[in-house]
Amino acid sequence: MTIQFSTKIFPQADLQSSKLQKTSLKSLLGHTTDCLVLAYSKADFDSFSGAKGAKAKVGFLPELDVLLGGSVNHANIVGDLDSKQASVCMLRTEKSWAGNGVKAKRVLLVSLGDVHLASERSLTTYSKVARAALKVLSGGSIENALWFTPSFALAHKADFIAEEVRLTVQYAGDQAYRFGVRQPAMKFKAKDKADTFKQLVFAGNDDCAKELKAAVEQGVAMVEGMNLAKDLGNLPPNICTPTYLGKAAQGLSKKTALKVEVLGRKQIEALGMGSFLSVAKGSETPPQFIVMRHQGGKAGEAPIVLVGKGITFDTGGISLKPGEAMDEMKYDMCGAASVIGTMYSVSLMKLKKNVIGVIPTCENMPSGQATRPGDIVKSMSGQTIEILNTDAEGRLILCDALTYVERFKPAAVIDIATLTGACVIALGHVHSGLFSEDEGLVSELTKAGHASLDTVWRLPLDAAYHEQLKSNFADVANIGGRPAGSVTAACFLSRFTEKYKWAHLDIAGTAWKSGAAKGSTGRPVPLLVNFLLERK
């Protein structure tokens, strides 16, 4: 972890109560910290600034101004204080502060906007506010901060506060991530230095203490999983091979209660995974089949199974990709990375559910041994597949994994894959594509996406699309042409999932960023963690 998170409870602290404002502010300001972070509403600002029609002495800003020797009023006069949502105002220590027992070196005020409007009470609104505050804390001389959580609460409900806190930890962890810091052997650039902001303490009161502690612990576990997923995605493909992924998964079993099994080529052959092996044929690097188990629920309880595509480098095989940006095909294992990261997260938080992660992993390379367009292979399910394009390889390794997981009698199966460029064309880099005919799974995953702002968008699985996958020589073709490419890919996978509830996430547009900000995003670890946390 590149940033530390913790909690501190100020039992009676409540800035909404006029009776408790003064003592609450004194206790918060009396805590030694580089920066105390407080949020205020438009109503607070209007009252303090004397806006027409505003109620007199509403909010905590007048009392804060007294304790800070007029610093708040001065900021208002010079225009640094504003009611616009996500605006920030930094107040720095002055001589007068010490006389009032203030030990905080700075006070960061962040505007929530008009939270009386129902449209403003959402996680999207909160995310803008939290990001604005975290941006100020990062990259300067501030090493630690005290974040008074109740002041940020857009809705005074314990579950909403928990979602806000998890989201804040998620954003702070994302902001602090530095590949070269976490992977010293890969530190080739001078700018790969740790963020100067090192510790965020979430302050709360008795009303939210329990929820606050749990949310921080869950958020920290989520960030650890995201960081691992990013590391695996960002590693160069000559290091992050299928063998490396297997060893990385096995390494987690030494740090957590995860049970990990890694199957090699002979075991994969014995299982009859002809489709998976057809992709691995062109590479000298051996394929691996990774199974990770988290036994947090009752014995015999049906598990949730996560299946991740693990193509550690994708040349396209004989159907060779264009050379431009081919280096980014190291990210074709981000589905696998997200499953490994999520399994790490659920183990760290000791989730009381049974979860299994399954990862088929190999390279897709051209060689004299590589599978050719026109070859026909037999999958583990017994279905034959005509391979019309070797660059449609992700579905070929996933289909055997989806057949393999039948043995677990799962409550639900979710596969995660950087599957199609067509999904990027359809949804860009905002939403991951969601495919499922199970309305319950669709609802749960959509809700989890909103809770983590790691969003999904449902795309169709109509039977009519299966027509495009017909083959004259096998049970099914591995591509259906250019039209609706992401849909026909999902339809192909659905043929291997008829024995359980299933959803497919196409993360081709969300798993990594290109250009100057090139790097793994860690998505959809937040989505999957929130899904597992909330699943009944």
C-alpha positions as semicolon CSV with decimal commas, in nm:
position;residue;x (nm);y (nm);z (nm)
1;M;0,000;0,000;0,000
2;T;0,140;0,340;-0,101
3;I;-0,092;0,531;0,135
4;Q;-0,210;0,447;0,486
5;F;-0,574;0,473;0,596
6;S;-0,713;0,471;0,950
7;T;-1,004;0,598;1,160
8;K;-1,042;0,821;1,465
9;I;-1,365;0,870;1,655
10;F;-1,465;1,199;1,816
11;P;-1,767;1,066;2,008
12;Q;-1,997;1,371;2,015
13;A;-1,864;1,561;1,713
14;D;-2,157;1,703;1,515
15;L;-2,132;2,018;1,305
16;Q;-2,504;2,014;1,227
17;S;-2,598;2,068;1,593
18;S;-2,575;2,430;1,708
19;K;-2,519;2,309;2,064
20;L;-2,224;2,087;1,969
21;Q;-2,058;2,296;1,697
22;K;-1,808;2,478;1,916
23;T;-1,690;2,176;2,116
24;S;-1,686;1,963;1,799
25;L;-1,469;2,211;1,611
26;K;-1,237;2,254;1,908
27;S;-1,178;1,880;1,934
28;L;-1,121;1,843;1,559
29;L;-0,891;2,146;1,536
30;G;-0,706;2,032;1,847
31;H;-0,595;1,714;1,670
32;T;-0,240;1,732;1,536
33;T;-0,257;1,701;1,159
34;D;-0,115;1,864;0,848
35;C;-0,468;1,935;0,728
36;L;-0,822;1,912;0,863
37;V;-1,072;1,859;0,579
38;L;-1,428;1,986;0,625
39;A;-1,717;2,010;0,381
40;Y;-1,983;2,282;0,382
41;S;-2,307;2,333;0,191
42;K;-2,437;2,625;-0,013
43;A;-2,673;2,704;0,275
44;D;-2,374;2,726;0,511
45;F;-2,196;2,960;0,272
46;D;-2,500;3,181;0,203
47;S;-2,561;3,224;0,573
48;F;-2,199;3,309;0,646
49;S;-2,162;3,550;0,353
50;G;-2,493;3,721;0,427
51;A;-2,662;3,627;0,101
52;K;-3,009;3,773;0,051
53;G;-3,278;3,548;0,197
54;A;-3,031;3,327;0,381
55;K;-3,102;3,224;0,738
56;A;-2,880;3,389;0,996
57;K;-2,610;3,181;1,166
58;V;-2,683;2,857;0,981
59;G;-2,395;2,609;0,967
60;F;-2,058;2,587;1,134
61;L;-1,860;2,846;0,935
62;P;-1,920;3,139;1,179
63;E;-1,793;2,933;1,474
64;L;-1,499;2,808;1,269
65;D;-1,415;3,166;1,176
66;V;-1,397;3,264;1,545
67;L;-1,165;2,974;1,629
68;L;-0,943;3,054;1,330
69;G;-0,916;3,425;1,414
70;G;-1,115;3,551;1,115
71;S;-0,942;3,336;0,849
72;V;-1,269;3,213;0,702
73;N;-1,411;3,564;0,669
74;H;-1,089;3,688;0,507
75;A;-1,105;3,404;0,254
76;N;-1,464;3,502;0,177
77;I;-1,377;3,870;0,132
78;V;-1,093;3,798;-0,114
79;G;-1,310;3,550;-0,307
80;D;-1,134;3,227;-0,211
81;L;-1,447;3,083;-0,049
82;D;-1,723;2,983;-0,289
83;S;-2,053;2,792;-0,286
84;K;-1,993;2,627;-0,621
85;Q;-1,989;2,250;-0,592
86;A;-1,637;2,100;-0,552
87;S;-1,471;2,440;-0,503
88;V;-1,192;2,428;-0,245
89;C;-1,040;2,681;-0,008
90;M;-0,717;2,619;0,183
91;L;-0,664;2,808;0,510
92;R;-0,310;2,804;0,651
93;T;-0,206;2,843;1,012
94;E;-0,171;3,192;1,159
95;K;-0,045;3,309;1,498
96;S;-0,400;3,359;1,625
97;W;-0,481;2,990;1,577
98;A;-0,254;2,868;1,856
99;G;-0,432;3,085;2,111
100;N;-0,750;2,887;2,050
101;G;-0,579;2,550;2,086
102;V;-0,563;2,482;1,712
103;K;-0,302;2,217;1,628
104;A;-0,406;2,160;1,267
105;K;-0,157;2,325;1,031
106;R;-0,421;2,381;0,765
107;V;-0,796;2,364;0,718
108;L;-0,928;2,262;0,377
109;L;-1,287;2,370;0,313
110;V;-1,472;2,191;0,033
111;S;-1,811;2,293;-0,106
112;L;-2,085;2,033;-0,141
113;G;-2,303;2,269;-0,342
114;D;-2,677;2,277;-0,285
115;V;-2,732;1,947;-0,105
116;H;-3,094;2,039;-0,038
117;L;-3,162;1,944;-0,400
118;A;-3,236;1,572;-0,435
119;S;-3,036;1,565;-0,759
120;E;-2,725;1,668;-0,566
121;R;-2,746;1,385;-0,313
122;S;-2,571;1,117;-0,515
123;L;-2,241;0,933;-0,526
124;T;-2,162;1,108;-0,855
125;T;-2,188;1,443;-0,677
126;Y;-1,985;1,311;-0,386
127;S;-1,716;1,180;-0,618
128;K;-1,662;1,528;-0,767
129;V;-1,628;1,677;-0,420
130;A;-1,398;1,401;-0,290
131;R;-1,174;1,414;-0,598
132;A;-1,139;1,791;-0,566
133;A;-1,029;1,760;-0,202
134;L;-0,791;1,471;-0,266
135;K;-0,628;1,656;-0,555
136;V;-0,537;1,942;-0,321
137;L;-0,391;1,701;-0,065
138;S;-0,167;1,526;-0,315
139;G;0,172;1,625;-0,450
140;G;0,262;1,906;-0,209
141;S;0,392;1,940;0,144
142;I;0,090;1,773;0,309
143;E;0,178;1,427;0,439
144;N;-0,135;1,348;0,640
145;A;-0,491;1,472;0,677
146;L;-0,794;1,431;0,903
147;W;-1,111;1,391;0,696
148;F;-1,428;1,464;0,898
149;T;-1,664;1,217;0,734
150;P;-2,001;1,339;0,873
151;S;-1,949;1,682;0,717
152;F;-1,936;1,516;0,373
153;A;-2,247;1,303;0,420
154;L;-2,493;1,396;0,145
155;A;-2,752;1,167;0,303
156;H;-2,747;1,081;0,670
157;K;-2,775;0,707;0,631
158;A;-2,514;0,461;0,750
159;D;-2,502;0,267;0,422
160;F;-2,456;0,586;0,219
161;I;-2,173;0,700;0,445
162;A;-2,009;0,358;0,401
163;E;-2,031;0,391;0,021
164;E;-1,881;0,741;0,039
165;V;-1,592;0,626;0,255
166;R;-1,514;0,324;0,035
167;L;-1,520;0,552;-0,269
168;T;-1,285;0,801;-0,101
169;V;-1,037;0,525;-0,014
170;Q;-1,067;0,395;-0,370
171;Y;-0,989;0,739;-0,519
172;A;-0,709;0,815;-0,274
173;G;-0,547;0,477;-0,343
174;D;-0,581;0,529;-0,716
175;Q;-0,426;0,875;-0,690
176;A;-0,132;0,747;-0,484
177;Y;-0,054;0,452;-0,714
178;R;0,292;0,462;-0,870
179;F;0,402;0,159;-1,072
180;G;0,773;0,233;-1,032
181;V;0,735;0,268;-0,655
182;R;0,549;-0,061;-0,615
183;Q;0,779;-0,239;-0,860
184;P;1,132;-0,104;-0,790
185;A;1,286;-0,330;-1,056
186;M;1,068;-0,149;-1,311
187;K;1,161;0,201;-1,190
188;F;1,313;0,334;-1,510
189;K;1,178;0,690;-1,489
190;A;1,284;0,961;-1,245
191;K;0,924;1,073;-1,199
192;D;0,835;0,739;-1,039
193;K;0,843;0,880;-0,687
194;A;0,597;0,810;-0,407
195;D;0,325;1,068;-0,351
196;T;0,414;1,302;-0,066
197;F;0,065;1,247;0,078
198;K;0,100;0,933;0,289
199;Q;-0,185;0,907;0,542
200;L;-0,557;0,976;0,543
201;V;-0,745;0,950;0,874
202;F;-1,124;0,930;0,856
203;A;-1,280;1,103;1,157
204;G;-1,630;1,015;1,270
205;N;-1,859;1,019;1,569
206;D;-2,052;0,760;1,768
207;D;-2,336;0,761;1,514
208;C;-2,118;0,629;1,233
209;A;-1,824;0,468;1,415
210;K;-1,910;0,107;1,332
211;E;-1,988;0,174;0,966
212;L;-1,682;0,396;0,931
213;K;-1,438;0,134;1,059
214;A;-1,585;-0,140;0,839
215;A;-1,592;0,082;0,531
216;V;-1,227;0,183;0,570
217;E;-1,122;-0,181;0,612
218;Q;-1,321;-0,279;0,304
219;G;-1,186;0,014;0,107
220;V;-0,826;-0,071;0,198
221;A;-0,877;-0,433;0,088
222;M;-1,028;-0,309;-0,238
223;V;-0,733;-0,078;-0,305
224;E;-0,488;-0,360;-0,237
225;G;-0,670;-0,569;-0,498
226;M;-0,675;-0,278;-0,744
227;N;-0,304;-0,216;-0,694
228;L;-0,225;-0,581;-0,758
229;A;-0,439;-0,582;-1,072
230;K;-0,264;-0,266;-1,196
231;D;0,081;-0,408;-1,123
232;L;0,008;-0,727;-1,316
233;G;-0,136;-0,534;-1,608
234;N;0,149;-0,284;-1,624
235;L;0,431;-0,538;-1,609
236;P;0,599;-0,600;-1,945
237;P;0,491;-0,921;-2,121
238;N;0,840;-1,071;-2,109
239;I;0,799;-1,074;-1,729
240;C;0,425;-1,121;-1,678
241;T;0,393;-1,455;-1,856
242;P;0,136;-1,727;-1,780
243;T;0,394;-1,887;-1,549
244;Y;0,440;-1,554;-1,368
245;L;0,063;-1,518;-1,320
246;G;0,049;-1,867;-1,172
247;K;0,330;-1,791;-0,929
248;A;0,171;-1,454;-0,837
249;A;-0,153;-1,632;-0,749
250;Q;0,033;-1,898;-0,550
251;G;0,221;-1,624;-0,366
252;L;-0,109;-1,489;-0,234
253;S;-0,183;-1,823;-0,068
254;K;0,122;-1,763;0,153
255;K;-0,011;-1,424;0,267
256;T;-0,381;-1,505;0,298
257;A;-0,617;-1,798;0,348
258;L;-0,661;-1,839;-0,029
259;K;-0,613;-2,190;-0,165
260;V;-0,450;-2,187;-0,508
261;E;-0,401;-2,464;-0,762
262;V;-0,215;-2,418;-1,092
263;L;-0,260;-2,676;-1,368
264;G;0,000;-2,721;-1,642
265;R;-0,026;-2,831;-2,006
266;K;-0,060;-3,205;-1,938
267;Q;-0,338;-3,153;-1,687
268;I;-0,514;-2,913;-1,926
269;E;-0,487;-3,175;-2,201
270;A;-0,627;-3,441;-1,967
271;L;-0,932;-3,221;-1,905
272;G;-1,001;-3,211;-2,279
273;M;-0,963;-2,835;-2,315
274;G;-0,895;-2,844;-2,689
275;S;-1,022;-2,493;-2,748
276;F;-0,795;-2,338;-2,484
277;L;-0,493;-2,535;-2,606
278;S;-0,552;-2,426;-2,966
279;V;-0,465;-2,069;-2,863
280;A;-0,152;-2,174;-2,674
281;K;-0,011;-2,383;-2,962
282;G;0,185;-2,100;-3,123
283;S;0,379;-2,004;-2,811
284;E;0,684;-2,165;-2,653
285;T;0,560;-2,036;-2,316
286;P;0,341;-2,304;-2,153
287;P;-0,024;-2,232;-2,069
288;Q;-0,148;-2,234;-1,710
289;F;-0,492;-2,289;-1,560
290;I;-0,526;-2,117;-1,223
291;V;-0,793;-2,196;-0,963
292;M;-0,818;-1,974;-0,652
293;R;-1,055;-2,055;-0,366
294;H;-1,181;-1,831;-0,085
295;Q;-1,381;-2,039;0,162
296;G;-1,547;-1,767;0,370
297;G;-1,904;-1,900;0,367
298;K;-2,065;-2,214;0,503
299;A;-1,944;-2,555;0,391
300;G;-2,146;-2,665;0,090
301;E;-2,267;-2,312;0,016
302;A;-2,278;-2,253;-0,360
303;P;-1,989;-2,023;-0,460
304;I;-1,972;-1,718;-0,679
305;V;-1,723;-1,796;-0,956
306;L;-1,517;-1,531;-1,135
307;V;-1,350;-1,628;-1,463
308;G;-1,077;-1,402;-1,604
309;K;-0,927;-1,398;-1,954
310;G;-0,548;-1,425;-1,921
311;I;-0,386;-1,368;-2,261
312;T;-0,054;-1,227;-2,141
313;F;0,029;-1,109;-2,492
314;D;-0,193;-1,111;-2,797
315;T;-0,033;-1,081;-3,140
316;G;-0,353;-1,206;-3,299
317;G;-0,177;-1,530;-3,392
318;I;-0,178;-1,614;-3,765
319;S;-0,448;-1,346;-3,804
320;L;-0,176;-1,100;-3,707
321;K;-0,275;-0,763;-3,561
322;P;-0,146;-0,433;-3,709
323;G;0,182;-0,325;-3,552
324;E;0,054;0,011;-3,424
325;A;-0,008;0,005;-3,048
326;M;0,049;-0,372;-3,036
327;D;0,250;-0,313;-2,718
328;E;-0,082;-0,253;-2,544
329;M;-0,174;-0,615;-2,603
330;K;0,011;-0,691;-2,281
331;Y;-0,313;-0,565;-2,124
332;D;-0,510;-0,854;-2,274
333;M;-0,472;-1,030;-1,940
334;C;-0,650;-0,757;-1,743
335;G;-0,952;-0,985;-1,693
336;A;-0,721;-1,232;-1,520
337;A;-0,554;-0,951;-1,324
338;S;-0,892;-0,826;-1,202
339;V;-0,990;-1,172;-1,083
340;I;-0,660;-1,217;-0,898
341;G;-0,698;-0,869;-0,749
342;T;-1,058;-0,932;-0,644
343;M;-0,970;-1,266;-0,485
344;Y;-0,694;-1,092;-0,291
345;S;-0,942;-0,827;-0,175
346;V;-1,209;-1,070;-0,054
347;S;-0,945;-1,271;0,132
348;L;-0,806;-0,961;0,304
349;M;-1,152;-0,851;0,417
350;K;-1,236;-1,208;0,523
351;L;-1,560;-1,194;0,325
352;K;-1,814;-1,441;0,459
353;K;-1,892;-1,591;0,122
354;N;-1,748;-1,867;-0,091
355;V;-1,575;-1,723;-0,396
356;I;-1,372;-1,903;-0,661
357;G;-1,148;-1,743;-0,922
358;V;-1,062;-1,933;-1,240
359;I;-0,802;-1,809;-1,489
360;P;-0,705;-1,971;-1,820
361;T;-0,381;-1,802;-1,926
362;C;-0,149;-1,831;-2,227
363;E;0,008;-1,626;-2,506
364;N;-0,139;-1,593;-2,856
365;M;0,161;-1,608;-3,086
366;P;0,226;-1,686;-3,457
367;S;0,458;-1,977;-3,535
368;G;0,481;-2,294;-3,737
369;Q;0,281;-2,465;-3,462
370;A;0,011;-2,199;-3,435
371;T;-0,356;-2,266;-3,504
372;R;-0,464;-2,161;-3,855
373;P;-0,785;-1,993;-3,971
374;G;-1,006;-2,278;-4,086
375;D;-0,891;-2,523;-3,817
376;I;-1,159;-2,703;-3,620
377;V;-1,109;-2,784;-3,251
378;K;-1,313;-2,965;-2,988
379;S;-1,394;-2,779;-2,668
380;M;-1,416;-2,933;-2,323
381;S;-1,796;-2,928;-2,358
382;G;-1,773;-3,150;-2,668
383;Q;-1,885;-2,873;-2,901
384;T;-1,668;-2,827;-3,210
385;I;-1,549;-2,481;-3,311
386;E;-1,441;-2,360;-3,654
387;I;-1,171;-2,099;-3,601
388;L;-1,222;-1,837;-3,870
389;N;-1,000;-1,578;-3,706
390;T;-0,720;-1,659;-3,459
391;D;-0,744;-1,307;-3,315
392;A;-1,081;-1,400;-3,165
393;E;-0,890;-1,608;-2,912
394;G;-1,025;-1,483;-2,578
395;R;-1,354;-1,663;-2,625
396;L;-1,163;-1,982;-2,712
397;I;-0,986;-1,997;-2,376
398;L;-1,289;-1,875;-2,180
399;C;-1,532;-2,131;-2,319
400;D;-1,333;-2,422;-2,173
401;A;-1,300;-2,241;-1,840
402;L;-1,677;-2,181;-1,838
403;T;-1,733;-2,552;-1,890
404;Y;-1,481;-2,640;-1,618
405;V;-1,663;-2,433;-1,351
406;E;-1,979;-2,645;-1,382
407;R;-1,818;-2,881;-1,126
408;F;-1,851;-2,615;-0,856
409;K;-2,233;-2,599;-0,890
410;P;-2,204;-2,219;-0,870
411;A;-2,466;-1,976;-0,747
412;A;-2,352;-1,748;-1,032
413;V;-2,060;-1,712;-1,273
414;I;-1,917;-1,385;-1,401
415;D;-1,649;-1,382;-1,667
416;I;-1,432;-1,076;-1,717
417;A;-1,243;-1,020;-2,040
418;T;-1,081;-0,760;-2,264
419;L;-1,277;-0,939;-2,533
420;T;-1,364;-0,714;-2,827
421;G;-1,259;-0,390;-2,990
422;A;-1,625;-0,365;-3,091
423;C;-1,715;-0,295;-2,727
424;V;-1,477;0,002;-2,728
425;I;-1,653;0,136;-3,039
426;A;-1,993;0,086;-2,875
427;L;-1,922;0,220;-2,524
428;G;-1,589;0,401;-2,541
429;H;-1,390;0,411;-2,218
430;V;-1,672;0,494;-1,975
431;H;-1,880;0,180;-1,918
432;S;-1,783;-0,186;-1,931
433;G;-2,015;-0,396;-2,144
434;L;-2,255;-0,619;-1,949
435;F;-2,422;-0,922;-2,107
436;S;-2,662;-1,149;-1,920
437;E;-3,011;-1,292;-1,948
438;D;-3,041;-1,315;-1,570
439;E;-3,225;-1,005;-1,452
440;G;-3,109;-1,050;-1,093
441;L;-2,742;-1,052;-1,192
442;V;-2,792;-0,754;-1,421
443;S;-2,954;-0,558;-1,139
444;E;-2,684;-0,649;-0,884
445;L;-2,393;-0,570;-1,115
446;T;-2,549;-0,244;-1,229
447;K;-2,606;-0,137;-0,867
448;A;-2,249;-0,237;-0,772
449;G;-2,121;-0,033;-1,066
450;H;-2,304;0,276;-0,943
451;A;-2,177;0,222;-0,586
452;S;-1,814;0,211;-0,705
453;L;-1,855;0,441;-1,007
454;D;-1,703;0,149;-1,199
455;T;-2,007;0,138;-1,424
456;V;-2,151;-0,110;-1,672
457;W;-2,397;-0,082;-1,960
458;R;-2,618;-0,372;-2,061
459;L;-2,600;-0,493;-2,420
460;P;-2,828;-0,750;-2,587
461;L;-2,801;-1,128;-2,614
462;D;-3,093;-1,190;-2,849
463;A;-3,116;-1,534;-3,006
464;A;-3,115;-1,379;-3,354
465;Y;-2,748;-1,285;-3,315
466;H;-2,655;-1,654;-3,291
467;E;-2,732;-1,685;-3,663
468;Q;-2,406;-1,505;-3,736
469;L;-2,208;-1,783;-3,562
470;K;-2,328;-2,067;-3,783
471;S;-2,061;-2,285;-3,941
472;N;-2,089;-2,524;-4,236
473;F;-1,830;-2,755;-4,081
474;A;-1,856;-2,733;-3,699
475;D;-2,109;-2,670;-3,425
476;V;-2,017;-2,303;-3,410
477;A;-1,777;-2,050;-3,564
478;N;-1,559;-1,837;-3,338
479;I;-1,658;-1,509;-3,506
480;G;-1,976;-1,372;-3,657
481;G;-1,840;-1,094;-3,877
482;R;-1,809;-0,721;-3,806
483;P;-2,173;-0,638;-3,721
484;A;-2,239;-0,645;-3,343
485;G;-1,899;-0,798;-3,275
486;S;-1,917;-0,766;-2,896
487;V;-2,268;-0,917;-2,895
488;T;-2,178;-1,221;-3,107
489;A;-1,870;-1,279;-2,888
490;A;-2,096;-1,287;-2,582
491;C;-2,342;-1,511;-2,765
492;F;-2,056;-1,753;-2,836
493;L;-1,973;-1,768;-2,464
494;S;-2,338;-1,815;-2,369
495;R;-2,340;-2,153;-2,546
496;F;-2,111;-2,283;-2,269
497;T;-2,303;-2,142;-1,971
498;E;-2,645;-2,305;-1,989
499;K;-2,610;-2,490;-1,658
500;Y;-2,585;-2,185;-1,428
501;K;-2,660;-1,815;-1,390
502;W;-2,403;-1,619;-1,588
503;A;-2,292;-1,268;-1,678
504;H;-2,014;-1,151;-1,907
505;L;-1,820;-0,826;-1,863
506;D;-1,636;-0,693;-2,168
507;I;-1,372;-0,458;-2,026
508;A;-1,180;-0,387;-2,346
509;G;-1,253;-0,015;-2,316
510;T;-1,208;0,025;-1,941
511;A;-0,921;-0,200;-1,829
512;W;-0,642;0,037;-1,936
513;K;-0,572;0,385;-2,065
514;S;-0,369;0,476;-2,373
515;G;-0,160;0,780;-2,460
516;A;0,021;0,994;-2,204
517;A;-0,173;0,833;-1,919
518;K;-0,109;0,478;-2,044
519;G;-0,155;0,223;-1,772
520;S;-0,388;-0,028;-1,612
521;T;-0,695;0,119;-1,439
522;G;-0,758;-0,169;-1,199
523;R;-1,116;-0,194;-1,325
524;P;-1,341;-0,377;-1,262
525;V;-1,203;-0,473;-0,918
526;P;-1,417;-0,204;-0,744
527;L;-1,728;-0,326;-0,926
528;L;-1,665;-0,691;-0,838
529;V;-1,579;-0,618;-0,474
530;N;-1,894;-0,409;-0,428
531;F;-2,099;-0,680;-0,600
532;L;-1,965;-0,944;-0,362
533;L;-2,008;-0,721;-0,056
534;E;-2,372;-0,648;-0,132
535;R;-2,478;-0,990;-0,261
536;K;-2,725;-1,156;-0,026
